[in-house]
Amino acid sequence: MKTFEELQNSWQQKEQKINESFLKGITRRIQNVKAKKKITMIVLAITMAILFGYFLWVGIYAPPLFTVGLILMMSVLTIRIVLEWRSMNLLNRIPLDHSYHDHHQSMKVYYNSRLRIHQVITPFLLLIYWIGFVLLLPTLKENLTSFWFTYVWISSIPIAIAMVVFIRYHIKKERKTLEQLEKELSRP
Amino acid sequence: MSIQKQAFEKLYRDHYNKVNRLCLGYVNGNAALAQDLLQEVFIKVWQHWDSFEGKAQRSTWLYRIAVNTCLQQLRSDNKYKATSLETIKKEVVVEQSVQKEEMYQQLYACINRLNKENQTILLLELEGLPQSEIAAIIGIKHNALRTRLNRIKSQLTKCVNNENI
């Protein structure tokens, strides 16, 4: 029969050799993390610039219906990028040195906001995106050969399916994390 | 070497084994996963170094970061979810005697039966932290912690001694 104090004593005796190599590499690892963040920001900025450039190149002189469609699709992509960037910042801003309960609460708020994005905002944005795409079709039909026009609209079907799968995956993921957060405090 | 780097290295060496045991407790004694968690914790400690305001002890601050980082990793990274006793048994621990190692396995299994909050309380108590510090890390009142701790300690000893809990 072991007492708690005996268990505690054995527990504190479990020691390992200190991993000194971690200390040597930590500066490089932190620089890598910073570089990754910088790259993400650069990629987002380039994506936005390409979208804007494409609009200036194609959209301005195109028929009004095509321009509206293009504006809708680009706005959706821009909003989605901004939402993702905002969400990433929100997570990074949650203080890690708060108590477990405060941190747990902040994480719940964060994951609920992610769930709202996937359940409400993203499906709405996708609807707008596809309305934009449909508005492009008359102009595309006039200007593309029948082969390329058929190719464009047929290839849009797997893209639409992939988008729905993507949303479902993320809803499931955020729900699972929220359930886990609930379990952390409720199970005996 | 900067003063911050020196202070960080001292904190790392002083608390290496304590944080490692905490991480081991969360991953059922899997040493490789615990090492990943530990490194993640100390990267966060380095990144948030300036957030320490001196209101609490440096160790309280460190443990808060360690607990929150470990639990966040457990929630978000699938590699931690598959931890089972089967995977640990394959690891060879040379320094420990077989009997002692069996006792640790039993301990990990019993710790794993608790919810994450109670696991955290127990792991900090096993480290011998003062109850006021554990209460500050968890974010509950000292009295509430004392009552809960008695129950958890009794659950653990019964479980390790193979009694019904």
Contacts between the chains, C-beta under 8 A, distances in Angstrom:
chain1	res1	chain2	res2	distance
A	1	B	161	5.5
A	2	B	103	7.9
A	2	B	157	6.7
A	2	B	160	5.9
A	2	B	161	6.1
A	3	B	157	6.6
A	4	B	153	4.7
A	4	B	156	6.7
A	4	B	157	5.2
A	7	B	107	6.5
A	7	B	126	7.2
A	7	B	156	7.0
A	7	B	157	6.9
A	7	B	160	6.2
A	8	B	125	7.5
A	8	B	126	5.4
A	8	B	128	6.6
A	10	B	100	6.9
A	10	B	103	6.4
A	10	B	104	7.6
A	10	B	107	7.9
A	11	B	21	6.7
A	11	B	107	7.0
A	11	B	126	4.4
A	11	B	127	7.6
A	12	B	21	7.8
A	12	B	126	7.4
A	12	B	127	7.0
A	12	B	128	6.5
A	14	B	17	7.7
A	14	B	21	6.0
A	14	B	24	7.6
A	14	B	96	7.4
A	14	B	104	6.7
A	15	B	17	4.9
A	16	B	16	7.7
A	16	B	17	6.3
A	16	B	20	5.8
A	16	B	31	7.8
A	18	B	12	7.8
A	18	B	13	5.8
A	18	B	16	4.7
A	18	B	17	7.8
A	19	B	16	7.5
A	19	B	35	7.0
A	19	B	38	8.0
A	19	B	39	8.0
A	22	B	12	7.8
A	22	B	39	5.8
A	22	B	42	7.0
A	23	B	9	5.7
A	23	B	12	6.3
A	26	B	42	7.2
A	26	B	43	6.8
A	26	B	46	6.1
A	29	B	43	6.3
A	30	B	43	6.5
A	30	B	46	6.1
A	30	B	47	6.5
A	33	B	43	7.4
A	33	B	47	7.7
A	95	B	51	6.9
A	96	B	44	5.7
A	96	B	48	5.8
A	96	B	51	7.9
A	96	B	64	7.1
A	96	B	65	4.8
A	96	B	68	4.9
A	96	B	69	6.3
A	97	B	48	6.2
A	97	B	51	5.5
A	97	B	52	7.2
A	97	B	61	5.3
A	97	B	64	4.9
A	97	B	65	5.5
A	97	B	68	7.8
A	98	B	64	6.6
A	98	B	68	7.5
A	98	B	139	7.6
A	99	B	64	6.4
A	99	B	136	6.7
A	99	B	137	6.4
A	99	B	138	6.1
A	99	B	139	2.8
A	100	B	64	7.3
A	100	B	67	5.3
A	100	B	68	6.5
A	100	B	71	7.5
A	100	B	117	6.9
A	100	B	120	6.2
A	100	B	137	6.4
A	100	B	138	4.9
A	100	B	139	5.7
A	101	B	138	6.4
A	101	B	139	3.4
A	101	B	140	6.7
A	102	B	139	5.6
A	103	B	64	7.8
A	103	B	68	4.5
A	104	B	71	8.0
A	107	B	72	7.0
A	107	B	75	7.7
A	177	B	75	5.4
A	177	B	76	6.9
A	180	B	75	5.3
A	181	B	75	7.0
A	183	B	115	6.6
A	183	B	116	7.6
A	184	B	71	7.1
A	184	B	115	5.8
A	184	B	116	3.9
A	184	B	117	5.8
A	185	B	115	6.6
A	185	B	116	7.8
A	185	B	117	5.3
A	186	B	115	6.8
A	187	B	114	7.9
A	187	B	115	4.0
A	188	B	114	7.5
A	188	B	115	6.8
